[in-house]
Amino acid sequence: MNETQLLRRWAIGLALCLTLNPSPSLLSSAHADTGSLGQVLAQRVDAQKHASLPVDAFYQQLDYELVWQEVSRVEALVNALKSLEDDGLLPSDYHADTLLDAFHNSQQAGSSAQVDFDMKATAALLLALDHLSRGKVSPKEVEPDWDIPRPERSYALLRVVHAVQNNDIEDALTAARPASAEYAHLRDALSQYRRLASQGSVPYLAGRDDALRPGDTHDDVRVLRQRLAYWGNANLLSADSSAYPMIGVQSAVSDPRTFDTELEHAVRNFQRHHQLQVDGIVGERTRLALNTPISSRIDQLRVNLERARWIEPFQNGPRVWVDIAGYRLHYIRPNGEHWDARVVVGTPQRETPIIHSAISHLTINPSWTIPPTIMREDVLPQVRRDPGYLARRNIQVLSTSGERLDADSIDWQRPGGVMLRQVAGGANPLGRVVVRFPNSEMIYLHDTPARGLFQRNQRALSSGCVRVEGVREFAQLLLQDSGSRYQLSNLLNSSGSDRNVNLPQRIPVALHYLTAWPDAQGNVEFRDDVYRRDAALLAALSQAV
């Protein structure tokens, strides 16, 4: 072996030795590179620690370790963010369409870009969790009468960290998403309606001078079948798959032009879930509902998923809540039983406001101090036309200090500072019982002598307060469940008026406006947007962040 060969062998051996046993200086340099990434991350996170998202707290749980540096984890994040479409949210708000490309670019651009990407991915996830847990839109932006602060974030950050470490990003979303059955039903409905929208379209049901009724035979009945199939009742069509392949026909009918019993049942079911008279007859209102574009129902579901995120904190424990647009009151009792009733709410001109409060007391045999708006717009015009109006209605005239005044001494063209109070009795619009709770709008739940109004499908008919069918049974349950010693029957039979009876324990009450909401069986009902509130919320919800 010559000298050149010996030198070559020595060099190879030295290189192998250094590879297997690196020097302390080389180890120190490698650790410094790894540590520097954590230091850069910590410095950049620290600069954002006062931001609205808990990015700093997230990385503190991880000792400032980068977490979005594997393609499989980033792909899991992207897939989870895209699934937020079923929550009515915009995946683009969380960069779902660009994150994967940004990841690959960062891997080619060096450590600084990797840190930037990691923080961007974390912020996208945390923003999604924030929107899921308490809504994308602040309620006060679109609901001027919203009377409480925005709910706090409801998810546990440690669970989110563990979900990320396990590549189970969907579990992180589950931690933040409202857990109520109502939210799940709305979400399922949105997914279903998106699928229906992707199937194409069918003809609209034309206007008619007369309604379509069971037993009719007409070409319009064929279109009626197509419209109901469009809404998910595929079995109503004859098996002509070439005509409407998108619907997925499953069974045949003898004559598609005949309004048979099966079709009547489908119409009734449709009416039941669209706040319509359930009679099986296709009149004007039912026709308009059948012709509503599915895209409009998708928008309606998105809007009410957002409202469901707002009200999630009020969905636990004993409570009374009034579903304004659904014209229902629900009382979830301390023992878990549910008591429901139909209600009459405010007209579009005198809306029932959103309220969060607690029922404090009942008023038995109430008199009615007529609110200023009703006095000005309703009562004074009557008095000016008919001087005997007040006497026939048992309405007293009072000074602002409560002293009785002679109605004949008042200039009703310019009545000045007077109050009108209707005494207790059968004609009093408050009936025999009022359920009261503190609020700035002077709204309460009450009895009514006009009980026929509860039979109507559209019940936005009051001046703002809420009339409750069966309010006496409701009041007795409130007394019983709050630990009161009183019986309502004894109180009603006692003499005198305006007797206030405090509840020993206040019961939470909320009045909410929901234009799509599941019934007790989980089927989503679509309601009229009687107060025209959906458009503003939809616009805010569709605005990119």
C-alpha positions as CSV (number, residue, x, y, z in Angstrom):
1,M,0.0,0.0,0.0
2,N,1.5,3.3,-1.1
3,E,1.4,6.7,0.7
4,T,-1.5,8.0,-1.3
5,Q,-3.7,5.0,-0.5
6,L,-2.9,5.3,3.2
7,L,-3.9,8.9,3.2
8,R,-7.2,8.2,1.5
9,R,-8.1,5.4,4.0
10,W,-7.2,7.7,6.9
11,A,-9.6,10.4,5.6
12,I,-12.5,8.0,5.1
13,G,-12.0,6.6,8.6
14,L,-11.9,10.1,10.1
15,A,-15.1,11.1,8.3
16,L,-16.9,7.9,9.5
17,C,-15.8,8.6,13.1
18,L,-17.1,12.2,13.0
19,T,-20.4,11.0,11.6
20,L,-21.0,8.4,14.3
21,N,-19.5,10.5,17.1
22,P,-20.1,14.2,16.4
23,S,-18.0,16.6,18.4
24,P,-19.5,18.7,21.2
25,S,-19.2,21.8,19.1
26,L,-21.3,20.2,16.3
27,L,-23.9,19.0,18.8
28,S,-24.1,22.4,20.3
29,S,-24.6,24.0,16.9
30,A,-27.5,21.6,16.0
31,H,-29.2,22.2,19.3
32,A,-28.9,25.9,18.8
33,D,-30.7,25.6,15.4
34,T,-33.6,23.7,17.0
35,G,-33.7,26.0,20.0
36,S,-33.7,29.1,17.8
37,L,-36.9,28.0,16.1
38,G,-38.6,27.9,19.5
39,Q,-37.1,31.2,20.5
40,V,-38.3,32.8,17.3
41,L,-41.8,31.3,17.8
42,A,-41.8,32.6,21.4
43,Q,-40.8,36.1,20.4
44,R,-43.4,36.3,17.6
45,V,-46.1,34.9,19.8
46,D,-45.2,37.3,22.6
47,A,-45.7,40.2,20.2
48,Q,-49.3,39.0,19.6
49,K,-50.2,38.0,23.2
50,H,-52.7,40.8,23.4
51,A,-54.5,39.7,20.2
52,S,-58.1,38.4,20.5
53,L,-57.1,34.8,20.0
54,P,-55.3,32.7,22.6
55,V,-52.3,31.9,20.4
56,D,-49.8,32.5,23.2
57,A,-51.7,30.2,25.6
58,F,-51.8,27.5,22.9
59,Y,-48.1,27.5,22.4
60,Q,-47.4,27.7,26.2
61,Q,-49.1,24.4,26.5
62,L,-46.6,23.0,24.0
63,D,-43.5,24.7,25.4
64,Y,-43.4,26.7,22.2
65,E,-43.0,23.7,19.9
66,L,-44.0,24.0,16.3
67,V,-46.9,21.7,15.5
68,W,-47.9,22.2,11.9
69,Q,-44.8,20.8,10.2
70,E,-46.1,17.5,9.0
71,V,-48.3,17.3,5.8
72,S,-50.7,14.8,7.3
73,R,-51.5,17.1,10.2
74,V,-52.0,20.1,7.9
75,E,-54.3,18.0,5.7
76,A,-56.3,17.0,8.7
77,L,-56.7,20.7,9.6
78,V,-57.7,21.6,6.1
79,N,-60.4,18.9,6.0
80,A,-61.7,19.9,9.4
81,L,-62.0,23.5,8.4
82,K,-63.8,22.6,5.2
83,S,-66.4,20.7,7.2
84,L,-67.4,24.0,8.8
85,E,-69.5,24.7,5.8
86,D,-72.1,22.4,7.5
87,D,-72.1,24.8,10.4
88,G,-73.0,27.6,8.1
89,L,-69.6,29.2,8.3
90,L,-67.2,30.1,5.5
91,P,-64.1,27.8,5.3
92,S,-62.4,30.6,3.4
93,D,-62.4,32.7,6.6
94,Y,-59.9,30.1,8.0
95,H,-57.8,29.8,4.8
96,A,-59.0,26.3,4.2
97,D,-58.3,26.6,0.4
98,T,-54.8,28.0,0.7
99,L,-53.2,26.4,3.9
100,L,-51.8,23.4,2.1
101,D,-50.0,25.4,-0.5
102,A,-48.8,27.8,2.1
103,F,-47.4,24.8,4.1
104,H,-45.5,23.4,1.1
105,N,-44.1,26.9,0.3
106,S,-42.9,27.4,3.9
107,Q,-41.1,24.1,3.9
108,Q,-39.0,25.3,0.9
109,A,-38.5,28.8,2.3
110,G,-36.6,28.1,5.6
111,S,-37.2,28.2,9.3
112,S,-38.5,31.8,9.5
113,A,-41.3,30.9,7.0
114,Q,-42.0,27.7,8.9
115,V,-42.6,29.7,12.1
116,D,-44.9,32.1,10.3
117,F,-46.9,29.3,8.8
118,D,-47.2,27.5,12.1
119,M,-48.7,30.6,13.7
120,K,-51.0,31.2,10.7
121,A,-52.4,27.6,11.0
122,T,-52.9,27.9,14.7
123,A,-54.7,31.2,14.4
124,A,-56.9,29.7,11.7
125,L,-57.9,26.9,14.0
126,L,-58.5,29.1,17.0
127,L,-60.6,31.6,15.0
128,A,-62.7,28.7,13.8
129,L,-63.1,27.5,17.4
130,D,-64.0,31.0,18.5
131,H,-66.7,31.3,15.8
132,L,-68.1,27.8,16.6
133,S,-68.3,28.4,20.4
134,R,-70.0,31.8,20.4
135,G,-70.8,32.9,16.9
136,K,-69.0,34.7,14.1
137,V,-71.1,37.8,14.4
138,S,-71.5,39.8,17.6
139,P,-75.2,39.8,18.4
140,K,-75.3,43.5,19.1
141,E,-74.2,44.2,15.6
142,V,-77.5,43.0,14.1
143,E,-79.8,42.8,17.1
144,P,-80.1,46.3,18.7
145,D,-82.1,45.0,21.6
146,W,-79.6,42.3,22.6
147,D,-79.2,42.9,26.3
148,I,-76.3,40.8,27.5
149,P,-72.5,40.6,26.8
150,R,-71.3,38.2,24.2
151,P,-70.8,34.6,25.6
152,E,-67.3,33.6,26.5
153,R,-65.4,30.9,24.7
154,S,-66.7,27.5,25.8
155,Y,-63.9,25.1,24.7
156,A,-61.0,23.8,26.8
157,L,-57.7,24.8,25.3
158,L,-55.9,21.7,26.6
159,R,-58.3,19.5,24.8
160,V,-57.6,21.4,21.6
161,V,-53.8,20.9,22.1
162,H,-54.3,17.2,22.6
163,A,-56.5,17.0,19.5
164,V,-53.8,18.7,17.4
165,Q,-51.1,16.4,18.8
166,N,-53.2,13.3,17.9
167,N,-54.0,14.7,14.4
168,D,-57.7,14.6,15.4
169,I,-58.7,18.2,14.5
170,E,-62.3,17.2,14.3
171,D,-62.3,16.6,18.1
172,A,-61.1,20.1,18.6
173,L,-64.1,21.4,16.6
174,T,-66.4,19.1,18.7
175,A,-65.0,20.7,21.8
176,A,-66.2,24.1,20.6
177,R,-69.4,23.3,18.7
178,P,-72.7,23.7,20.6
179,A,-73.6,20.3,22.1
180,S,-77.4,20.8,22.0
181,A,-79.6,18.4,20.0
182,E,-81.2,21.4,18.3
183,Y,-77.8,22.6,16.9
184,A,-77.1,19.1,15.6
185,H,-80.5,18.9,13.9
186,L,-80.0,22.3,12.2
187,R,-76.5,21.2,11.1
188,D,-77.8,17.9,9.6
189,A,-80.6,19.8,7.8
190,L,-78.1,22.2,6.3
191,S,-76.0,19.3,5.0
192,Q,-79.2,17.7,3.6
193,Y,-80.4,20.9,1.9
194,R,-76.9,21.4,0.3
195,R,-77.2,17.9,-1.2
196,L,-80.7,18.7,-2.5
197,A,-79.4,21.9,-4.1
198,S,-76.8,20.0,-6.0
199,Q,-79.3,17.8,-7.7
200,G,-80.6,20.5,-10.1
201,S,-84.0,22.1,-10.4
202,V,-87.6,21.3,-11.3
203,P,-90.5,23.4,-12.7
204,Y,-92.3,25.8,-10.4
205,L,-95.9,25.3,-9.4
206,A,-97.9,27.9,-11.4
207,G,-100.4,30.2,-9.8
208,R,-104.1,29.2,-9.9
209,D,-107.4,30.8,-9.3
210,D,-108.5,27.8,-7.2
211,A,-106.5,25.6,-4.8
212,L,-105.3,22.1,-5.6
213,R,-107.2,19.6,-3.4
214,P,-107.1,15.9,-2.7
215,G,-109.0,14.0,-5.4
216,D,-108.2,16.5,-8.1
217,T,-106.7,15.3,-11.5
218,H,-104.7,17.9,-13.3
219,D,-101.3,18.5,-14.9
220,D,-100.5,20.8,-12.0
221,V,-100.6,17.8,-9.7
222,R,-97.7,16.3,-11.6
223,V,-95.7,19.5,-11.0
224,L,-96.8,19.4,-7.3
225,R,-95.2,15.9,-7.1
226,Q,-92.0,17.2,-8.7
227,R,-91.8,20.1,-6.3
228,L,-92.3,17.8,-3.2
229,A,-89.7,15.4,-4.7
230,Y,-87.4,18.4,-5.0
231,W,-87.8,18.9,-1.2
232,G,-86.9,15.2,-0.6
233,N,-90.1,13.2,-1.2
234,A,-88.7,11.2,-4.2
235,N,-91.3,8.3,-3.8
236,L,-94.1,10.7,-5.0
237,L,-93.0,10.5,-8.7
238,S,-93.7,8.0,-11.3
239,A,-90.6,6.0,-12.3
240,D,-89.5,8.2,-15.2
241,S,-85.8,8.5,-14.4
242,S,-85.0,10.1,-17.7
243,A,-87.1,13.2,-16.9
244,Y,-85.6,14.0,-13.6
245,P,-82.5,11.9,-13.0
246,M,-81.3,14.2,-10.2
247,I,-84.2,13.3,-7.9
248,G,-83.5,9.5,-7.6
249,V,-87.0,8.1,-8.2
250,Q,-87.6,5.0,-6.1
251,S,-91.2,3.9,-6.7
252,A,-94.0,4.4,-9.2
253,V,-97.6,5.8,-8.7
254,S,-100.6,4.8,-10.8
255,D,-101.4,8.3,-12.2
256,P,-99.1,11.2,-11.4
257,R,-101.9,13.7,-12.4
258,T,-104.1,12.5,-9.5
259,F,-104.0,14.1,-6.0
260,D,-104.1,10.8,-4.1
261,T,-103.9,10.0,-0.3
262,E,-100.2,9.6,-0.3
263,L,-99.7,13.0,-1.9
264,E,-102.1,14.6,0.6
265,H,-100.0,13.1,3.4
266,A,-96.9,14.6,1.9
267,V,-98.5,18.0,1.5
268,R,-99.7,18.0,5.1
269,N,-96.2,17.1,6.3
270,F,-94.7,19.9,4.2
271,Q,-97.3,22.4,5.7
272,R,-96.5,21.2,9.2
273,H,-92.8,22.1,8.8
274,H,-93.4,25.5,7.1
275,Q,-95.8,27.2,9.6
276,L,-98.8,26.7,7.3
277,Q,-102.4,25.6,7.8
278,V,-102.2,21.8,7.9
279,D,-105.1,20.9,5.7
280,G,-103.6,19.0,2.7
281,I,-104.8,21.7,0.3
282,V,-102.4,23.6,-1.9
283,G,-103.5,27.2,-1.7
284,E,-101.5,30.4,-2.3
285,R,-99.3,30.3,0.8
286,T,-98.5,26.6,0.4
287,R,-97.7,27.1,-3.3
288,L,-95.3,30.0,-2.4
289,A,-93.6,27.8,0.2
290,L,-93.2,25.0,-2.3
291,N,-91.7,27.4,-4.9
292,T,-89.2,28.8,-2.4
293,P,-85.6,28.2,-3.8
294,I,-83.6,25.7,-1.7
295,S,-80.9,28.3,-1.6
296,S,-83.2,30.5,0.5
297,R,-83.7,27.7,3.0
298,I,-79.9,27.2,3.1
299,D,-79.5,30.8,4.0
300,Q,-82.2,30.5,6.6
301,L,-80.4,27.5,8.2
302,R,-77.1,29.4,8.2
303,V,-78.6,32.3,10.0
304,N,-80.3,30.2,12.6
305,L,-77.2,28.1,13.2
306,E,-75.5,31.4,14.1
307,R,-78.3,32.3,16.5
308,A,-78.1,28.8,18.0
309,R,-74.4,29.5,18.8
310,W,-75.5,32.8,20.5
311,I,-78.0,31.1,22.7
312,E,-76.1,28.0,23.6
313,P,-75.3,29.3,27.1
314,F,-79.0,29.6,27.9
315,Q,-79.9,26.1,26.9
316,N,-79.1,24.4,30.2
317,G,-81.1,23.9,33.4
318,P,-84.6,24.9,34.3
319,R,-85.8,27.8,32.2
320,V,-88.6,29.5,30.3
321,W,-88.0,30.5,26.7
322,V,-90.2,32.1,24.2
323,D,-89.7,31.2,20.6
324,I,-90.9,34.5,19.1
325,A,-91.1,33.6,15.4
326,G,-92.3,30.1,16.3
327,Y,-95.2,31.4,18.4
328,R,-94.4,29.0,21.3
329,L,-93.4,29.1,24.9
330,H,-91.3,26.3,26.4
331,Y,-90.9,25.7,30.1
332,I,-88.2,23.2,31.0
333,R,-89.1,22.4,34.7
334,P,-86.6,21.5,37.4
335,N,-87.7,17.9,37.2
336,G,-86.9,17.8,33.5
337,E,-90.5,17.8,32.3
338,H,-91.4,20.1,29.4
339,W,-94.5,22.3,29.4
340,D,-95.3,24.0,26.0
341,A,-97.9,26.5,25.0
342,R,-98.9,28.6,22.0
343,V,-98.3,32.3,22.3
344,V,-99.3,35.6,20.6
345,V,-96.3,38.0,20.1
346,G,-95.8,41.6,18.8
347,T,-96.7,42.7,15.4
348,P,-94.0,43.8,12.9
349,Q,-94.8,47.4,13.9
350,R,-94.5,46.6,17.6
351,E,-91.9,43.8,17.8
352,T,-91.4,41.6,20.8
353,P,-87.8,42.3,21.8
354,I,-85.1,39.8,22.6
355,I,-84.8,39.6,26.4
356,H,-82.7,37.6,28.9
357,S,-84.0,37.9,32.5
358,A,-85.5,35.9,35.3
359,I,-89.2,35.6,36.4
360,S,-89.6,37.4,39.7
361,H,-93.3,37.6,40.5
362,L,-96.9,37.2,39.4
363,T,-99.6,39.9,39.4
364,I,-103.0,38.5,40.2
365,N,-106.2,40.3,38.8
366,P,-104.1,43.0,37.2
367,S,-105.1,46.4,36.1
368,W,-103.6,47.7,32.9
369,T,-101.7,50.9,32.6
370,I,-101.8,51.6,28.9
371,P,-98.3,52.1,27.5
372,P,-97.6,55.5,25.9
373,T,-97.4,54.1,22.3
374,I,-100.7,52.3,22.5
375,M,-102.3,55.3,24.2
376,R,-101.0,57.7,21.5
377,E,-101.7,55.5,18.4
378,D,-104.7,53.4,19.5
379,V,-106.7,54.8,22.4
380,L,-106.6,58.6,21.9
381,P,-108.0,58.4,18.3
382,Q,-110.9,56.3,19.8
383,V,-111.5,58.8,22.6
384,R,-111.6,61.7,20.2
385,R,-114.2,60.0,18.0
386,D,-116.2,58.6,20.9
387,P,-116.3,60.4,24.3
388,G,-117.9,57.4,26.0
389,Y,-115.1,55.0,25.0
390,L,-113.2,55.2,28.3
391,A,-116.3,54.6,30.5
392,R,-117.4,51.6,28.5
393,R,-113.9,50.1,28.8
394,N,-113.6,50.8,32.5
395,I,-110.5,53.0,31.8
396,Q,-109.5,55.5,34.4
397,V,-107.7,58.8,33.8
398,L,-104.8,59.4,36.2
399,S,-102.3,62.1,36.7
400,T,-98.6,61.2,36.6
401,S,-98.7,61.0,40.4
402,G,-101.6,58.5,40.3
403,E,-104.5,60.8,41.2
404,R,-107.9,60.2,39.6
405,L,-108.9,62.8,37.1
406,D,-112.3,63.6,35.5
407,A,-112.2,62.5,31.9
408,D,-114.6,65.3,30.9
409,S,-112.1,67.8,32.2
410,I,-109.4,66.7,29.8
411,D,-108.7,68.3,26.4
412,W,-108.2,65.1,24.5
413,Q,-106.7,66.9,21.5
414,R,-103.9,67.9,23.9
415,P,-104.2,65.6,26.9
416,G,-100.8,66.5,28.4
417,G,-99.3,64.3,31.1
418,V,-102.0,61.9,31.9
419,M,-102.1,58.1,32.3
420,L,-104.8,55.7,31.3
421,R,-105.4,52.6,33.4
422,Q,-108.0,49.9,32.7
423,V,-109.3,48.3,35.9
424,A,-109.1,44.5,36.5
425,G,-112.0,42.5,35.0
426,G,-113.2,40.5,32.1
427,A,-112.5,43.1,29.5
428,N,-108.9,43.8,30.7
429,P,-106.5,42.6,27.9
430,L,-104.1,41.2,30.6
431,G,-106.7,38.7,31.8
432,R,-106.3,37.4,35.4
433,V,-102.6,36.7,35.6
434,V,-99.4,38.5,34.6
435,V,-95.9,36.8,34.8
436,R,-93.3,39.5,35.3
437,F,-89.5,39.7,35.0
438,P,-87.2,42.8,35.0
439,N,-86.5,44.3,31.6
440,S,-86.2,47.8,30.2
441,E,-88.9,47.3,27.6
442,M,-91.8,46.7,30.1
443,I,-92.5,43.3,28.5
444,Y,-94.3,40.5,30.3
445,L,-96.2,37.3,29.8
446,H,-99.9,37.4,30.4
447,D,-103.4,36.0,30.2
448,T,-105.9,37.3,27.6
449,P,-109.7,37.2,27.1
450,A,-109.1,36.9,23.3
451,R,-108.3,33.2,23.4
452,G,-109.5,32.6,19.8
453,L,-106.2,34.2,18.6
454,F,-104.3,31.1,19.6
455,Q,-106.0,29.1,16.9
456,R,-104.3,31.2,14.1
457,N,-101.2,30.0,12.4
458,Q,-99.7,33.5,12.2
459,R,-99.8,35.0,15.7
460,A,-97.8,38.2,15.5
461,L,-100.8,40.2,16.7
462,S,-100.0,41.9,20.0
463,S,-98.5,45.2,21.0
464,G,-95.2,43.6,22.1
465,C,-96.0,41.7,25.2
466,V,-96.6,37.9,25.0
467,R,-100.0,36.3,25.5
468,V,-99.8,32.7,26.7
469,E,-102.4,30.0,26.2
470,G,-103.0,28.2,29.4
471,V,-101.2,30.8,31.4
472,R,-103.0,29.8,34.6
473,E,-101.5,26.3,34.5
474,F,-98.2,27.9,33.7
475,A,-98.4,30.3,36.6
476,Q,-99.3,27.4,39.0
477,L,-96.2,25.5,37.8
478,L,-94.0,28.5,38.5
479,L,-95.4,28.8,42.0
480,Q,-94.9,25.1,42.6
481,D,-91.4,24.8,41.1
482,S,-90.1,27.9,42.9
483,G,-91.2,26.6,46.3
484,S,-94.1,29.1,46.9
485,R,-96.7,28.2,49.4
486,Y,-99.5,29.8,47.4
487,Q,-102.0,28.1,45.2
488,L,-103.1,30.0,42.1
489,S,-106.8,29.1,42.5
490,N,-106.9,30.7,46.0
491,L,-105.1,33.8,44.8
492,L,-107.6,34.2,41.9
493,N,-110.5,33.9,44.3
494,S,-109.2,36.5,46.7
495,S,-110.6,40.0,46.6
496,G,-108.8,43.0,45.3
497,S,-106.6,43.7,42.2
498,D,-103.0,44.1,41.4
499,R,-101.8,41.6,44.0
500,N,-98.1,40.8,43.5
501,V,-96.8,37.4,44.6
502,N,-93.1,37.0,44.6
503,L,-91.5,33.7,43.5
504,P,-89.2,32.4,46.3
505,Q,-86.7,31.4,43.6
506,R,-86.4,33.2,40.3
507,I,-86.7,31.2,37.2
508,P,-84.5,32.2,34.1
509,V,-86.5,33.4,31.1
510,A,-85.3,34.3,27.5
511,L,-87.2,35.6,24.5
512,H,-85.4,34.6,21.3
513,Y,-86.1,35.1,17.6
514,L,-85.5,32.0,15.5
515,T,-86.8,31.5,11.9
516,A,-85.8,27.9,11.6
517,W,-85.7,25.5,14.6
518,P,-86.2,21.8,15.2
519,D,-89.5,20.4,16.7
520,A,-89.6,17.8,19.5
521,Q,-88.9,15.1,16.9
522,G,-85.9,16.8,15.5
523,N,-87.6,17.9,12.2
524,V,-86.6,21.5,11.3
525,E,-89.5,23.9,11.0
526,F,-89.2,27.0,8.7
527,R,-91.0,30.1,10.0
528,D,-91.8,33.5,8.4
529,D,-89.2,36.2,9.1
530,V,-92.0,38.4,10.4
531,Y,-89.6,41.0,11.8
532,R,-87.3,41.0,8.7
533,R,-84.2,40.3,10.8
534,D,-82.6,37.5,8.7
535,A,-81.1,39.6,5.9
536,A,-78.9,41.8,8.1
537,L,-77.5,38.7,9.9
538,L,-77.0,36.8,6.7
539,A,-75.0,39.7,5.2
540,A,-72.8,39.9,8.3
541,L,-72.3,36.1,8.4
542,S,-71.3,36.1,4.7
543,Q,-68.8,38.9,5.1
544,A,-65.2,37.7,4.9
545,V,-63.1,38.2,8.1
